[in-house]
C-alpha cells in the first residue's frame, strides 16, 4: 500500500458574499467595482487579501445588473415610527418596561425596510423621570451584531429640555429647563445613563443658563452637542462651536432667523475658518423648508449637510389624530398627508412623516446634487459627525457591512432611488418583492 497523504484542512467558511456588476458609492463617485462582505464578521472584506493571502473565494456571487450599492442609511433624528413614539412613558414597572423595549425592537425590524440601518432614537423635551426610564432602552444596540434585529440604535438623541422657551416649537415650554452646573444636566437624564453612553447626541440652546460653560464637559463624555431651539446670535453660536458643539439641529427651524446684520446660527456655515463650520441637519420634506432654502444651505457648506427625517410615530400610518407625550401632558398631532400639525396650534409643524430615502430623493430633485453627494448626506457625513467614520457610512475595509441596493429611476428630470435590498452586518434583511433578483 502506498503512502497516503492527508489533504490540507480547508479554511473555515467565511460566509462571503460578492456583489458584482454594480456601481458602488465611493466618496463622491459611483465606481464600477466588486464588493465583498462577510456575514460571519459582519464587515467589509478586503477581496485581494481574502483571495490571494487566505485563498478564500465567495460563497455567493450576486450580479446586480448595474444597480447602485450604498452604505446603510443613518437617521440622526427619529422621534418614532410605525405607531411607536420614543417619548412614550415606559415607567419602572417591569411589565411596562418590557412592553416599551419590545416596541423599540419592532420599530427596528420595520425601519430597516426603508434602508435605514442605524439611527438615533430621539426623545423630545420631557420631565427627568421619563428620560431616566426610557434611555436605558435606547442606548447603542449593535453589540450583538444580530442582523435579524433590524436597524441599530447608535445611542439616543435627547432634543431638550435645555432649550430656549422662545424657540420651543411644539415642545412643552413648561418642562424646559436651565442648567447652572453639569450636575443639572446629569441629574435630568440620569448620571448612570450618561456614564453608560446611552446618550449619543444632545440638542441644547447654548445661550440658556450656563450651558456655554458646560459644553466641554459634555463633549468630554463622548456626547455630540448640537445647537438647536435657540435664540443664539452668531457670536454666541461661534463660541458654542469653539467650546465643542459640532452640529446644528434642523437648521432654520426653531432658531433666530437669518438677519443681514447678525446671521445667527446660520452664519456658522459661512465662517471663514472652516473648522468653525459645524454639521447641520436638514429636513427635506417640502414642509419644514422651501427647496431653495435647502439649496442655499447645501451650496454654503456641502460637506456639512446631514439629511434627517425628524419623523414622528405617524410614519407609515393613515391620516388622523394621534396622541403624543408632550412633557407631562398628552397632546394631539393631526396628520394630513405628509403634514403634521399640533392640534389647536395649526401653525406649529409637529415633526414629519417622511422616510429618509424620500428625503434623499427630494434633495436630488431640489438641489442638483449628484447621487453620491445625496447619499453621503445620509451615510458618510452623519457617520463622521458621530465620530464613526471607518465604522459606519462607508465601504472602508473592516467597516460594518451595512448596505442598501438601489434601483435608479427618473422622475421629472431628476434621479430617484428605490430601495431593492437592505443588508445588515453582511446578511440580507429585506428584499423588495418586485425588485430584480
C-alpha positions in Angstrom: 0.0 0.0 0.0 1.4 3.4 -1.0 1.8 6.3 1.4 -1.4 8.2 1.9 -1.3 12.0 2.3 -3.8 13.7 4.4 -5.3 16.6 2.4 -4.9 20.0 3.9 -7.8 21.2 6.0 -9.8 23.8 4.1 -10.1 27.2 5.7 -13.4 27.8 7.6 -16.2 29.2 5.5 -16.4 32.9 5.9 -19.9 33.4 4.6 -18.6 35.8 2.0 -21.0 37.5 -0.5 -19.6 39.1 -3.6 -21.6 41.9 -5.2 -20.6 42.3 -8.9 -21.8 44.2 -11.9 -22.7 47.1 -9.7 -21.9 50.8 -9.1 -20.5 51.3 -5.6 -20.7 54.6 -3.8 -17.1 55.5 -3.1 -16.8 59.0 -1.6 -18.2 61.4 -4.2 -18.1 58.9 -7.0 -20.0 55.9 -8.3 -17.4 53.3 -9.1 -17.8 50.1 -11.1 -16.2 47.5 -8.9 -17.0 44.4 -6.9 -17.7 44.5 -3.2 -17.1 41.6 -0.7 -18.8 41.3 2.6 -18.7 38.7 5.4 -21.8 37.5 7.3 -19.5 36.0 9.9 -17.6 39.1 10.9 -20.3 41.5 9.7 -17.5 43.5 8.0 -16.4 44.7 4.6 -13.8 42.3 3.3 -10.5 43.1 1.6 -11.1 40.9 -1.5 -7.4 40.9 -2.5 -6.2 39.8 0.9 -9.0 37.2 1.2 -8.3 35.7 -2.3 -4.5 35.8 -2.5 -3.5 35.6 1.2 -6.2 33.5 2.7 -7.2 31.5 -0.5 -10.8 32.3 0.0 -13.5 32.6 -2.7 -17.0 34.0 -2.3 -19.7 31.6 -1.1 -22.3 33.6 -3.1 -21.9 35.9 -6.0 -24.7 38.4 -6.8 -24.9 40.1 -10.2 -26.7 43.3 -9.5 -27.2 44.3 -13.2 -25.7 47.7 -12.8 -27.6 48.8 -9.7 -26.2 51.1 -7.0 -24.8 49.8 -3.8 -24.6 52.4 -1.0 -23.7 52.1 2.7 -26.7 51.7 5.0 -28.6 55.0 5.7 -28.2 56.7 9.1 -31.0 58.9 10.6 -29.8 61.2 13.4 -33.3 62.4 14.4 -36.1 59.9 14.6 -38.8 60.6 17.2 -40.7 57.4 16.4 -42.2 55.4 13.6 -44.8 52.8 12.7 -47.1 53.8 15.6 -44.5 54.0 18.4 -43.2 57.2 20.0 -39.8 57.0 21.8 -41.1 59.7 24.2 -43.8 57.3 25.4 -43.8 56.5 29.1 -42.1 53.2 29.9 -42.2 53.5 33.7 -40.1 51.4 36.1 -42.8 48.8 36.2 -41.3 45.6 34.8 -44.2 44.8 32.5 -44.4 48.3 31.1 -40.6 48.5 30.6 -40.7 45.1 28.7 -43.6 46.4 26.5 -41.6 49.6 25.7 -38.4 47.5 24.9 -40.5 45.2 22.6 -42.0 48.2 20.8 -38.5 49.6 20.2 -37.4 46.2 18.8 -40.4 46.2 16.5 -39.5 49.7 15.1 -36.0 48.4 14.5 -37.3 45.5 12.4 -39.6 47.7 10.3 -37.3 50.6 10.0 -34.6 48.6 8.2 -37.1 48.0 5.3 -36.8 51.7 4.5 -33.0 51.5 4.0 -32.1 52.9 7.5 -29.6 50.5 9.1 -28.5 52.8 12.0 -30.2 55.7 13.8 -30.5 57.9 16.9 -33.8 57.3 18.6 -34.8 60.8 19.7 -36.6 61.9 22.9 -38.0 65.4 22.9 -38.3 67.7 25.9 -39.7 65.7 28.8 -39.6 65.5 32.6 -36.5 64.0 34.1 -38.2 60.8 35.1 -39.2 59.9 31.6 -35.6 60.3 30.3 -34.4 58.2 33.2 -36.9 55.5 32.5 -36.6 55.4 28.7 -32.9 56.0 28.0 -31.8 52.5 29.2 -33.8 51.1 26.3 -32.4 53.5 23.7 -28.7 53.1 24.0 -26.4 51.5 21.4 -27.9 48.2 20.3 -25.4 46.7 17.9 -23.1 44.9 20.3 -24.7 41.5 19.5 -24.3 42.2 15.8 -27.5 40.3 15.0 -28.9 41.2 11.5 -32.3 39.8 12.4 -32.9 42.6 14.9 -33.0 45.1 12.1 -31.9 48.7 12.4 -29.4 49.5 15.1 -29.5 52.3 17.6 -26.3 54.2 17.8 -27.4 55.9 21.1 -30.2 58.3 22.0 -30.6 61.9 20.8 -32.1 64.0 23.6 -33.6 67.0 22.0 -34.2 69.1 25.1 -35.2 70.1 27.7 -32.3 72.6 27.8 -33.8 74.8 25.1 -34.9 78.4 24.7 -38.6 78.8 25.6 -39.0 81.4 22.9 -38.0 78.8 20.3 -39.8 75.8 21.7 -41.6 74.8 18.6 -44.1 72.2 19.7 -42.0 71.3 22.8 -43.9 71.9 26.1 -42.5 75.1 27.4 -43.4 74.0 31.0 -40.8 71.3 31.0 -37.9 73.3 29.6 -35.0 73.7 32.0 -31.9 75.8 32.5 -28.7 74.3 33.7 -26.4 76.1 36.1 -23.9 73.2 36.5 -23.1 69.9 34.8 -24.9 68.1 37.7 -28.1 69.7 36.5 -27.7 68.0 33.1 -26.6 64.7 34.6 -29.5 64.8 37.1 -32.0 65.3 34.3 -31.0 62.4 32.1 -29.6 60.2 34.9 -25.9 60.1 35.6 -25.8 56.4 35.1 -27.3 56.7 31.6 -24.6 59.2 30.7 -21.9 57.1 32.1 -23.1 54.1 30.2 -23.1 56.0 26.9 -26.9 55.8 26.4 -26.9 59.3 25.0 -25.0 59.9 21.8 -26.3 63.4 20.9 -27.8 66.3 22.8 -29.6 69.3 21.4 -29.2 72.4 23.6 -29.6 76.2 23.3 -26.1 77.4 24.2 -27.3 80.8 25.4 -29.6 79.4 28.1 -28.3 79.2 31.7 -24.6 78.3 31.9 -24.8 75.8 29.0 -21.9 77.5 27.2 -19.5 76.6 30.1 -21.0 73.1 30.5 -20.5 72.1 26.8 -16.8 71.0 27.1 -17.8 68.6 30.0 -20.5 67.0 27.8 -18.1 66.6 24.9 -15.5 65.0 27.2 -18.1 62.4 27.9 -18.4 61.4 24.3 -21.6 63.3 23.6 -22.1 65.1 20.3 -23.5 68.6 21.2 -25.9 70.1 18.7 -27.2 73.7 18.7 -31.0 73.9 18.4 -34.2 75.6 19.5 -32.1 78.6 20.1 -32.0 82.4 20.0 -28.2 82.4 19.8 -26.6 85.2 18.0 -23.8 84.5 15.5 -21.2 85.3 18.2 -22.9 83.0 20.8 -23.1 80.2 18.2 -19.5 80.7 17.3 -18.5 80.4 21.0 -20.5 77.2 21.3 -18.6 75.7 18.4 -15.3 76.8 20.0 -16.5 75.0 23.2 -17.1 71.8 21.3 -20.6 71.9 19.6 -20.3 70.2 16.2 -23.9 70.0 14.9 -26.9 72.2 14.3 -30.3 70.6 14.8 -32.8 71.1 11.9 -31.2 74.2 10.5 -33.5 77.2 10.1 -36.3 75.6 12.1 -36.8 76.9 15.7 -34.0 79.3 15.7 -33.2 83.0 15.3 -33.8 83.8 11.6 -31.0 85.0 9.3 -30.6 88.7 9.5 -28.2 90.7 7.4 -26.6 92.4 10.4 -26.5 89.3 12.5 -26.7 86.0 10.6 -27.3 84.0 13.7 -26.7 80.3 13.8 -26.9 80.0 10.0 -23.9 82.3 9.8 -21.7 79.5 11.0 -22.0 77.9 7.5 -20.2 80.9 6.1 -17.4 81.2 8.6 -14.0 82.0 7.1 -12.5 79.4 9.5 -13.7 76.1 8.0 -13.1 74.4 11.4 -15.8 76.6 12.8 -18.4 75.2 10.3 -20.4 72.6 12.1 -22.5 69.9 10.6 -26.2 70.7 10.2 -29.4 68.8 9.9 -31.9 69.4 7.1 -35.5 68.1 6.9 -36.2 67.8 3.2 -39.9 67.1 3.4 -41.0 70.2 1.5 -42.9 71.4 4.6 -40.2 72.4 7.1 -38.1 74.3 4.5 -38.5 75.7 1.0 -36.5 73.7 -1.6 -34.5 76.8 -2.4 -33.6 77.3 1.3 -32.1 73.8 1.2 -30.1 74.5 -1.9 -28.7 77.7 -0.3 -27.6 75.8 2.8 -26.1 73.0 0.6 -24.2 75.4 -1.5 -22.8 77.2 1.5 -21.4 74.1 3.2 -22.0 70.9 1.1 -19.8 68.7 3.3 -21.7 69.5 6.4 -25.2 68.7 5.3 -26.9 65.8 7.1 -30.4 64.8 5.9 -32.7 63.9 8.8 -36.4 63.0 8.9 -37.4 64.4 12.3 -40.1 61.8 11.8 -42.8 61.1 14.3 -44.6 57.9 15.1 -47.1 58.6 12.3 -44.7 57.4 9.7 -46.5 54.6 7.8 -49.8 55.4 9.4 -53.0 56.8 7.8 -54.2 60.4 8.2 -55.9 61.0 11.5 -55.5 62.3 15.1 -52.7 60.8 17.2 -51.8 61.2 20.9 -48.2 62.4 21.7 -46.5 62.5 25.0 -45.5 66.2 25.3 -43.8 67.0 28.6 -46.2 66.0 31.4 -49.3 66.0 29.2 -50.7 64.2 26.3 -51.1 66.4 23.2 -52.7 65.5 19.9 -51.0 65.7 16.5 -53.1 65.9 13.4 -51.7 64.1 10.3 -53.0 65.3 6.9 -51.0 63.8 4.1 -47.3 64.5 4.8 -48.1 67.4 7.1 -48.2 67.0 10.9 -49.7 69.8 13.0 -50.1 70.3 16.7 -53.9 70.3 17.4 -55.1 73.7 18.4 -52.0 75.4 17.0 -52.3 74.9 13.3 -49.1 77.0 12.6 -47.0 74.6 14.6 -45.3 71.9 12.5 -45.1 68.8 14.6 -42.2 66.9 13.0 -42.5 64.9 9.8 -44.0 61.7 8.5 -41.3 61.1 5.8 -38.8 58.3 5.3 -35.1 59.0 4.9 -34.9 57.7 1.3 -37.8 60.1 0.4 -35.6 63.0 1.9 -32.8 61.8 -0.4 -35.0 61.8 -3.4 -36.3 65.3 -2.6 -32.8 66.5 -2.1 -31.8 65.2 -5.5 -34.7 66.9 -7.2 -34.3 70.2 -5.5 -30.6 70.9 -5.4 -28.9 69.4 -8.5 -26.7 67.3 -6.2 -25.2 64.1 -7.6 -26.3 60.7 -6.3 -23.1 60.3 -4.3 -23.5 63.7 -2.8 -27.1 62.9 -1.7 -26.1 59.5 -0.4 -23.2 61.0 1.6 -25.7 63.2 3.4 -27.2 60.1 5.0 -24.1 57.9 5.2 -20.6 59.2 5.3 -21.4 62.7 6.7 -23.5 61.6 9.6 -21.0 58.9 10.4 -18.2 61.5 10.5 -20.4 63.8 12.6 -21.0 61.0 15.1 -17.3 60.0 15.2 -18.0 56.7 13.4 -16.2 57.2 10.1 -14.5 54.0 9.1 -17.1 52.0 11.1 -20.4 53.2 9.6 -21.3 55.1 6.4 -18.6 53.8 4.1 -17.1 50.7 2.5 -13.7 51.0 4.1 -12.1 47.6 4.7 -13.2 46.5 8.1 -16.3 48.8 8.3 -19.6 47.3 9.2 -21.2 45.6 6.2 -24.4 47.6 6.3 -25.6 48.4 2.8 -28.5 49.2 0.6 -29.0 48.2 -3.1 -30.9 50.8 -5.1 -32.6 50.8 -8.4 -32.5 54.1 -10.2 -35.5 55.8 -11.8 -36.0 59.1 -13.4 -38.9 61.4 -12.4 -39.4 64.9 -13.7 -35.9 65.0 -14.9 -34.3 64.0 -11.6 -32.8 60.7 -10.4 -34.9 58.9 -7.8 -33.7 55.9 -5.8 -35.8 52.9 -4.9 -34.7 50.5 -2.1 -34.4 47.0 -3.5 -32.4 45.3 -0.8 -31.1 46.1 2.7 -28.2 44.2 4.3 -27.1 44.4 7.9 -23.8 43.0 9.2 -23.3 41.2 5.9 -26.6 39.4 5.8 -29.7 40.2 3.7 -32.5 41.7 5.9 -35.0 42.9 3.3 -35.7 42.5 -0.4 -38.5 44.3 -2.2 -41.0 41.9 -3.6 -40.8 43.2 -7.2 -37.1 44.0 -7.3 -34.7 42.3 -9.7 -33.2 39.2 -8.3 
